Amino acid sequence: MQSRIDYASVNPEAYRAMLALSACVKRSSLEGPLKHLVLLRASQINGCAFCIDMHWKDARAAGEGEQRLYGLSAWREAPYYNERERAALAWTEAVTLVAQDHVPDPAYDAVRRHFSERELTDLTWLVATINAWNRMAVSFRKEPGSHEPPERSND
C-alpha cells in the first residue's frame, strides 16, 4: 500500500483544527481506558490500519491488558468489559455506523443509564473525531506502523 497525499502538509490549517479538537476530546470527562477502547473499536469498524496500530499501542502504553484488546471486536461475547464500557462500545458502533440505523433509541436508552449528558456528549465527540481521523487515514492510505506511544499514559 502506498500513501496517496500527506493531508497534514497540504492543508495544515484543517489539520491543526483536527489536532485541537482531538486535544479537547482527550481532556474530556471520560476515563482514559474507556477512551482507548472507543478509539480502537471505531478504528476497527472503519478498517483503519494506521489508527488501529496507533490506538492499540497507546492503550498498551496506558496499561490496558492484551486480553481486553484482543477481545474488543467481539466485546458482546467477552466477559471482561463492564456495563459502562459495553454501553459506550454499543454507542460507538451505532454512531460510527450511523447510516445503517440512525443511532436507534435502544442504543441511546442504554448509554443514558451509564453516562451523564456531559459524558455522553463527550463520548459522541470522541466517536465523531476518531471517525473523521479514520476517514482521512483510510482515504489517503496513511501507512501504519510508525506511531510511537508515550512512555506511560493514563489517557
Backbone hydrogen bonds, N-H to C=O, Kabsch-Sander energy under -0.5 kcal/mol:
donor,donor_aa,acceptor,acceptor_aa,energy
4,R,140,F,-2.6
7,Y,5,I,-1.5
9,S,6,D,-0.9
10,V,6,D,-1.8
11,N,7,Y,-1.8
15,Y,11,N,-2.1
16,R,12,P,-2.7
17,A,13,E,-1.9
18,M,14,A,-2.3
19,L,15,Y,-2.4
20,A,16,R,-2.3
21,L,17,A,-2.3
22,S,18,M,-2.7
23,A,19,L,-2.3
24,C,20,A,-2.2
25,V,21,L,-2.5
26,K,22,S,-2.3
27,R,23,A,-1.3
28,S,25,V,-1.7
35,K,31,E,-2.0
36,H,32,G,-2.3
37,L,33,P,-2.0
38,V,34,L,-2.4
39,L,35,K,-2.7
40,L,36,H,-2.3
41,R,37,L,-2.7
42,A,38,V,-2.5
43,S,39,L,-1.7
44,Q,40,L,-2.2
45,I,41,R,-2.4
46,N,42,A,-2.2
47,G,43,S,-0.6
47,G,44,Q,-1.0
48,C,43,S,-2.3
49,A,47,G,-1.1
52,I,48,C,-2.6
53,D,49,A,-2.4
54,M,50,F,-2.3
55,H,51,C,-3.0
56,W,52,I,-2.2
57,K,53,D,-2.1
58,D,54,M,-2.6
59,A,55,H,-2.1
60,R,56,W,-2.4
61,A,57,K,-2.5
62,A,58,D,-1.5
63,G,60,R,-1.5
64,E,59,A,-2.8
69,L,65,G,-1.5
70,Y,66,E,-3.3
71,G,67,Q,-2.1
72,L,69,L,-1.0
74,A,71,G,-1.7
75,W,72,L,-1.5
77,E,74,A,-1.5
78,A,74,A,-0.9
86,R,82,N,-2.5
87,A,83,E,-2.4
88,A,84,R,-2.3
89,L,85,E,-2.7
90,A,86,R,-2.5
91,W,87,A,-2.3
92,T,88,A,-2.7
93,E,89,L,-2.3
94,A,90,A,-2.3
95,V,91,W,-2.8
96,T,92,T,-2.5
97,L,93,E,-2.3
98,V,95,V,-1.2
100,Q,97,L,-2.2
101,D,97,L,-0.9
102,H,98,V,-2.1
107,A,104,P,-0.8
108,Y,104,P,-1.7
109,D,105,D,-3.3
110,A,106,P,-2.1
111,V,107,A,-2.1
112,R,108,Y,-2.3
113,R,109,D,-0.8
113,R,110,A,-0.6
114,H,111,V,-1.3
115,F,111,V,-1.3
120,L,116,S,-2.7
121,T,117,E,-2.4
122,D,118,R,-2.8
123,L,119,E,-2.8
124,T,120,L,-2.3
125,W,121,T,-2.3
126,L,122,D,-2.3
127,V,123,L,-2.3
128,A,124,T,-2.7
129,T,125,W,-2.6
130,I,126,L,-2.4
131,N,127,V,-2.2
132,A,128,A,-1.9
133,W,129,T,-2.4
134,N,130,I,-2.9
135,R,131,N,-2.1
136,M,132,A,-1.9
137,A,133,W,-2.7
138,V,134,N,-2.8
139,S,135,R,-2.0
140,F,136,M,-2.1
141,R,138,V,-1.0
142,K,137,A,-2.6
146,S,143,E,-0.6
153,S,61,A,-0.5
